[in-house]
Amino acid sequence: MRYEVETGVGKPLVREARARCVIGADGARSRVARQCVPGADKMPCVSAYHEIVRSPKDGENGFQADRCDVYYQGKISPDFYGWVFPHGDTTSVGVGTEVAGFSLREATRELRKAAGLEHAETLRREGAPIPLRPLDCWDDGRNVVLAGDAAGVVAPASGEGIYYALAGGRYAAEAAEAFCTTGKVSSLKLARKGFMKAHGRVFWILGIMQRFWYCSDKRRERFVKMCADPDVQRLTWEAYMNKRLVKSQPGAHLKIFFKDLGHLFGIVSAK
Ligand SMILES: Cc1cc2nc3c(=O)[nH]c(=O)nc-3n(C[C@H](O)[C@H](O)[C@H](O)COP(=O)(O)OP(=O)(O)OC[C@H]3O[C@@H](n4cnc5c(N)ncnc54)[C@H](O)[C@@H]3O)c2cc1C
């Protein structure tokens, strides 16, 4: 296989290597995926941009070092959200959107103003695509299998990709091992199969949520109101921490279902 190595300086180096199997884990614009897996070049993405700023002291200008803020506002993002995530000495302030032409930098400026981080020292600016949904196929039917952003495994609605890149990496490694042991190319399919069995349903639900709740300020307001509900918070937190849907509390699910319907049809006030 011929591949290009990004060194961060000048043109990529072109190398050749021989391997029985290749795991393409080279990010959302994966060259391995585009070179080997049909359809990978058409992966839909959200554009994300963030600025890494020096964190103010805890309590300074309203800043809370142990609190993550998520902004659902059309002017910050017309179809995704903006965030303020403190990471100790530094804080990530950013936004994502699928809308072409929307100024991510301008929205981040607004967000920094709203969060009281307008004058915080900017250490870094970074922009990159975030995949919107898993690819339908993660292998080339010969000896290549994808993992992480290259396979499109970022949770819709939240944009959480780190956990799923790690989880997908494990499934890809297991599939590669099975392929190298048995020589059966069908083993490569085990990566997507295993991942989707474990996380497919969560991705599906989050995808519906994103499409429904993130599309207008009116719906975003209802969504935020709904998220204030302690049952929703508890189940969401448990699902987030354990990476699976909570099955043991049918009463709470039922309550949420009816509240959800109430919000959906505007019976429950958004104010
Ligand atoms: C602005 C922004 C904020 C985000 N915030 C969060 C968050 O708060 N929480 C969360 O869970 N997720 C977040 N994500 C998503 C998360 O960063 C990704 O889903 C995750 O990093 C995917 O991991 P990965 O290993 O698949 O890809 P990457 O992290 O992109 O790693 C791919 C690696 O491959 C290397 N590479 C690519 N091509 C070549 C080449 N030709 N030669 C050599 N090396 C190459 C790259 O340099 C890189 O090191 C965010 C994404 C963005 C853009």
The ligand as a Tripos MOL2 file, in Angstrom:
@<TRIPOS>MOLECULE
LIG
   53    58     1     0     0
SMALL
NO_CHARGES

@<TRIPOS>ATOM
      1 C1        -13.4550   21.4650   17.4570 C.3       1 LIG1
      2 C2        -13.7500   20.0570   17.9110 C.ar      1 LIG1
      3 C3        -14.1210   19.7890   19.2120 C.ar      1 LIG1
      4 C4        -14.4070   18.4900   19.6360 C.ar      1 LIG1
      5 N1        -14.7700   18.2770   20.9470 N.ar      1 LIG1
      6 C5        -15.0040   17.0250   21.3570 C.ar      1 LIG1
      7 C6        -15.3410   16.7720   22.7290 C.ar      1 LIG1
      8 O1        -15.4220   17.6930   23.5520 O.2       1 LIG1
      9 N2        -15.5750   15.4800   23.1080 N.ar      1 LIG1
     10 C7        -15.4940   14.4390   22.2250 C.ar      1 LIG1
     11 O2        -15.7160   13.2740   22.6240 O.2       1 LIG1
     12 N3        -15.1940   14.6600   20.9260 N.ar      1 LIG1
     13 C8        -14.9350   15.9060   20.4760 C.ar      1 LIG1
     14 N4        -14.6180   16.1190   19.1500 N.ar      1 LIG1
     15 C9        -14.5500   14.9670   18.2360 C.3       1 LIG1
     16 C10       -13.2510   14.2030   18.4850 C.3       1 LIG1
     17 O3        -12.1540   15.0980   18.4680 O.3       1 LIG1
     18 C11       -13.0460   13.1460   17.4030 C.3       1 LIG1
     19 O4        -14.2330   12.4060   17.2020 O.3       1 LIG1
     20 C12       -11.9330   12.1780   17.8010 C.3       1 LIG1
     21 O5        -10.7280   12.8880   17.9830 O.3       1 LIG1
     22 C13       -11.7410   11.1270   16.6990 C.3       1 LIG1
     23 O6        -10.5800   10.3910   16.9570 O.3       1 LIG1
     24 P1         -9.8300    9.6800   15.7500 P.3       1 LIG1
     25 O7         -8.6300    9.0200   16.3810 O.co2     1 LIG1
     26 O8        -10.7490    8.8670   14.9470 O.co2     1 LIG1
     27 O9         -9.3500   10.8610   14.7790 O.3       1 LIG1
     28 P2         -8.3280   12.0440   15.0630 P.3       1 LIG1
     29 O10        -8.3570   12.4730   16.4850 O.co2     1 LIG1
     30 O11        -8.6030   13.0780   13.9980 O.co2     1 LIG1
     31 O12        -6.8960   11.3810   14.8150 O.3       1 LIG1
     32 C14        -6.4550   11.0380   13.5180 C.3       1 LIG1
     33 C15        -4.9280   11.0810   13.5400 C.3       1 LIG1
     34 O13        -4.4430   10.6330   12.2830 O.3       1 LIG1
     35 C16        -3.3820   11.4870   11.8960 C.3       1 LIG1
     36 N5         -3.2990   11.4620   10.4170 N.ar      1 LIG1
     37 C17        -4.2530   11.7430    9.5060 C.ar      1 LIG1
     38 N6         -3.7870   11.6040    8.2590 N.ar      1 LIG1
     39 C18        -2.4840   11.2090    8.3740 C.ar      1 LIG1
     40 C19        -1.4510   10.9060    7.4370 C.ar      1 LIG1
     41 N7         -1.6650   10.9400    6.1180 N.pl3     1 LIG1
     42 N8         -0.2390   10.5890    7.9140 N.ar      1 LIG1
     43 C20        -0.0060   10.5200    9.2660 C.ar      1 LIG1
     44 N9         -0.9420   10.7820   10.1920 N.ar      1 LIG1
     45 C21        -2.1600   11.1320    9.7540 C.ar      1 LIG1
     46 C22        -3.7900   12.8570   12.3950 C.3       1 LIG1
     47 O14        -2.6590   13.6920   12.5030 O.3       1 LIG1
     48 C23        -4.3800   12.4880   13.7650 C.3       1 LIG1
     49 O15        -3.3870   12.4280   14.7500 O.3       1 LIG1
     50 C24       -14.3230   17.4130   18.7110 C.ar      1 LIG1
     51 C25       -13.9550   17.6710   17.3840 C.ar      1 LIG1
     52 C26       -13.6720   18.9680   16.9760 C.ar      1 LIG1
     53 C27       -13.2660   19.2130   15.5500 C.3       1 LIG1
@<TRIPOS>BOND
     1     1     2 1
     2     2     3 ar
     3     2    52 ar
     4     3     4 ar
     5     4     5 ar
     6     4    50 ar
     7     5     6 ar
     8     6     7 ar
     9     6    13 1
    10     7     8 2
    11     7     9 ar
    12     9    10 ar
    13    10    11 2
    14    10    12 ar
    15    12    13 ar
    16    13    14 ar
    17    14    15 1
    18    14    50 ar
    19    15    16 1
    20    16    17 1
    21    16    18 1
    22    18    19 1
    23    18    20 1
    24    20    21 1
    25    20    22 1
    26    22    23 1
    27    23    24 1
    28    24    25 2
    29    24    26 1
    30    24    27 1
    31    27    28 1
    32    28    29 2
    33    28    30 1
    34    28    31 1
    35    31    32 1
    36    32    33 1
    37    33    34 1
    38    33    48 1
    39    34    35 1
    40    35    36 1
    41    35    46 1
    42    36    37 ar
    43    36    45 ar
    44    37    38 ar
    45    38    39 ar
    46    39    40 ar
    47    39    45 ar
    48    40    41 1
    49    40    42 ar
    50    42    43 ar
    51    43    44 ar
    52    44    45 ar
    53    46    47 1
    54    46    48 1
    55    48    49 1
    56    50    51 ar
    57    51    52 ar
    58    52    53 1
@<TRIPOS>SUBSTRUCTURE
     1 LIG1         1 GROUP 0 **** ****
